[in-house]
Amino acid sequence: MKARPLSSTAPLSLMAPLRGVVADYIALTKPKIILLLLVTALGSMFLAARGAPALTTAVLVMVGGTLGAGGANALNHYLDRDVDQRMARTRRRPIPSNRIEPRQALLFGVLLNLLAFGVLASWVNLLSALLTLSATLFYVFVYTQWLKRSTVQNIVIGGAAGAVPPMVGWVAVTGELGLPAIYLFAIVFFWTPPHFWALALLIRRDYEDAGIPMLPVVRGVQETARSIILHATTMFAVTILFFTLDEVGWIYFGGALALGSIFLGLALRLLRRGTHEAALALYLYSLLYLTMLFVIIAIDGSVG
């Protein structure tokens, strides 16, 4: 009997499930969020080094930061699996859609954080590793498990976790914390609530369905817009005060002034109009704002 040849499509059909699994584990890490965090860390490194940081150090910080942030996000997926099932935006994530078991996501998140600590502690410095680990612990236990479900001020306090990467970048180059690192932390810290509240305005119904007390759900659009202006104004003031340290020059000052003015203008438009379009414009610009600000910080640090 003549043997039947194997189909040429067999290897492709075998690879398809594997690609799906890999894609799901990558989704657990929230790569788009990680990219923005890495921009802030790298901008800080350029400023601390007064130019391009050592390539090896930069790569190790990027790797360690990716592992740490990815691990924290995977743990967030694990802890928020009940909430994700109730939100239209998140119910197709790997855990609520039953593509990844919760325990596997938990182990994955822990493993990534252990690897992050090992990479940074072994080849960068211990302080950068401790800062990265502290950001994960704060994000997972203080924000995700406690604040997110209990207070409208959840993101105001919980946003501290996302403000740690610039400090890690600074410490990786200098070996110690300094006032510039504190300012960079403060910029991201005060940027986070306006950014996140703009998003929360866009998906307010999801948070209502999930029972999460986000500010737009509890206080409404106008109160949220006023809080956005308050925090955006504070953020703008911090960016200008940073100029007084002489760590940055006129390139930074001009960029911070222009970018911050647009941010405040969009926040004021949201207060006046209170529309979905105004919230969307502010949300999208907030992403561009933080990226461009830290690019300008890197440029200024390189030419200063």
QUIFEN-V976717 format. One record per residue. RES is the residue in one small letter. SS is DSSP state (H for helix, E for strand, - for the rest). PHI is phi in whole degrees, 0 to 359 (* if undefined). OMEGA is omega in whole degrees, 0 to 359 (999 if undefined). Layout:
BEGIN
RES_SS_PHI_OMEGA ; RES_SS_PHI_OMEGA
END
This chain:
BEGIN
m_-_*_184 ; k_-_287_180 ; a_-_294_179 ; r_-_273_181 ; p_-_293_177 ; l_-_293_178 ; s_-_291_179 ; s_-_292_180 ; t_-_269_183 ; a_H_301_179 ; p_H_301_180 ; l_H_294_180 ; s_H_293_177 ; l_H_287_182 ; m_H_282_185 ; a_H_302_178 ; p_H_299_180 ; l_H_296_178 ; r_H_298_179 ; g_H_296_179 ; v_H_295_179 ; v_H_299_179 ; a_H_298_179 ; d_H_292_178 ; y_H_291_175 ; i_H_296_179 ; a_H_299_178 ; l_H_300_183 ; t_-_277_183 ; k_-_53_188 ; p_H_301_179 ; k_H_295_177 ; i_H_293_180 ; i_H_301_182 ; l_H_302_180 ; l_H_294_177 ; l_H_297_180 ; l_H_293_177 ; v_H_299_180 ; t_H_292_178 ; a_H_293_182 ; l_H_291_176 ; g_H_302_178 ; s_H_296_179 ; m_H_295_178 ; f_H_298_180 ; l_H_293_181 ; a_H_296_182 ; a_H_276_185 ; r_-_55_181 ; g_-_149_180 ; a_-_292_177 ; p_-_289_176 ; a_-_305_185 ; l_H_302_181 ; t_H_300_180 ; t_H_296_181 ; a_H_299_181 ; v_H_296_180 ; l_H_296_177 ; v_H_294_178 ; m_H_297_179 ; v_H_293_180 ; g_H_298_179 ; g_H_295_178 ; t_H_296_179 ; l_H_296_182 ; g_H_295_180 ; a_H_294_178 ; g_H_297_177 ; g_H_294_178 ; a_H_298_180 ; n_H_292_176 ; a_H_295_177 ; l_H_293_175 ; n_H_297_176 ; h_H_301_181 ; y_H_297_184 ; l_H_286_182 ; d_-_263_186 ; r_H_298_179 ; d_H_289_178 ; v_H_292_182 ; d_H_299_179 ; q_H_292_184 ; r_H_262_183 ; m_-_250_181 ; a_-_300_183 ; r_-_291_190 ; t_-_240_187 ; r_-_289_176 ; r_-_265_176 ; r_-_296_188 ; p_-_303_183 ; i_-_284_181 ; p_-_297_177 ; s_-_269_174 ; n_-_65_176 ; r_-_271_175 ; i_-_228_178 ; e_-_289_180 ; p_H_306_182 ; r_H_296_178 ; q_H_294_177 ; a_H_295_178 ; l_H_299_180 ; l_H_297_178 ; f_H_298_180 ; g_H_296_179 ; v_H_296_181 ; l_H_299_180 ; l_H_298_179 ; n_H_291_176 ; l_H_296_178 ; l_H_296_179 ; a_H_300_180 ; f_H_298_180 ; g_H_297_180 ; v_H_298_185 ; l_H_288_181 ; a_H_291_184 ; s_H_280_190 ; w_H_238_174 ; v_-_245_169 ; n_-_195_186 ; l_H_295_183 ; l_H_297_178 ; s_H_296_178 ; a_H_293_180 ; l_H_294_178 ; l_H_296_179 ; t_H_296_178 ; l_H_295_180 ; s_H_296_178 ; a_H_297_178 ; t_H_298_182 ; l_H_298_180 ; f_H_294_181 ; y_H_297_185 ; v_H_283_189 ; f_H_270_183 ; v_H_277_182 ; y_H_280_189 ; t_H_295_186 ; q_-_279_187 ; w_-_247_191 ; l_H_295_186 ; k_H_303_185 ; r_H_260_190 ; s_-_234_186 ; t_-_210_176 ; v_-_289_178 ; q_-_271_185 ; n_H_306_185 ; i_H_283_179 ; v_H_297_180 ; i_H_273_184 ; g_H_296_180 ; g_-_295_179 ; a_-_301_181 ; a_H_298_181 ; g_H_285_180 ; a_H_267_183 ; v_-_283_184 ; p_H_308_176 ; p_H_298_177 ; m_H_292_178 ; v_H_297_178 ; g_H_300_180 ; w_H_296_182 ; v_H_294_180 ; a_H_298_181 ; v_H_271_188 ; t_H_266_182 ; g_-_84_181 ; e_-_206_174 ; l_-_280_177 ; g_-_219_181 ; l_H_301_177 ; p_H_303_179 ; a_H_295_178 ; i_H_293_178 ; y_H_297_180 ; l_H_296_174 ; f_H_301_183 ; a_H_296_179 ; i_H_300_181 ; v_H_291_180 ; f_H_300_181 ; f_H_279_174 ; w_H_288_189 ; t_H_299_181 ; p_H_299_177 ; p_H_301_179 ; h_H_299_186 ; f_H_285_178 ; w_H_292_175 ; a_H_298_176 ; l_H_296_181 ; a_H_298_175 ; l_H_296_182 ; l_H_287_184 ; i_-_238_183 ; r_H_303_182 ; r_H_299_177 ; d_H_300_180 ; y_H_294_175 ; e_H_299_181 ; d_H_298_182 ; a_H_273_180 ; g_-_74_179 ; i_-_266_185 ; p_-_279_176 ; m_-_292_185 ; l_H_306_180 ; p_H_298_180 ; v_H_289_187 ; v_H_274_188 ; r_H_251_179 ; g_H_92_187 ; v_H_292_185 ; q_H_295_179 ; e_H_295_177 ; t_H_296_180 ; a_H_296_178 ; r_H_294_178 ; s_H_293_176 ; i_H_299_180 ; i_H_297_180 ; l_H_300_182 ; h_H_287_178 ; a_H_294_177 ; t_H_295_177 ; t_H_297_177 ; m_H_302_180 ; f_H_300_179 ; a_H_297_180 ; v_H_295_179 ; t_H_296_179 ; i_H_285_178 ; l_H_297_178 ; f_H_302_179 ; f_H_298_183 ; t_H_288_181 ; l_H_280_184 ; d_-_66_174 ; e_-_281_179 ; v_-_235_184 ; g_-_242_188 ; w_H_288_175 ; i_H_298_178 ; y_H_297_185 ; f_H_301_180 ; g_H_297_179 ; g_H_295_180 ; a_H_296_180 ; l_H_295_182 ; a_H_291_182 ; l_H_297_181 ; g_H_292_179 ; s_H_296_178 ; i_H_296_179 ; f_H_302_180 ; l_H_296_178 ; g_H_299_179 ; l_H_290_177 ; a_H_293_178 ; l_H_294_177 ; r_H_296_177 ; l_H_297_179 ; l_H_297_182 ; r_H_288_188 ; r_H_262_180 ; g_-_61_184 ; t_-_258_175 ; h_H_300_181 ; e_H_297_179 ; a_H_293_178 ; a_H_294_179 ; l_H_296_180 ; a_H_298_179 ; l_H_293_180 ; y_H_299_181 ; l_H_296_179 ; y_H_293_180 ; s_H_300_176 ; l_H_295_178 ; l_H_295_182 ; y_H_304_185 ; l_H_295_178 ; t_H_299_182 ; m_H_293_180 ; l_H_299_182 ; f_H_282_170 ; v_H_295_178 ; i_H_295_176 ; i_H_300_180 ; a_H_296_179 ; i_H_296_181 ; d_H_299_178 ; g_H_296_182 ; s_H_282_184 ; v_H_258_184 ; g_-_286_999
END
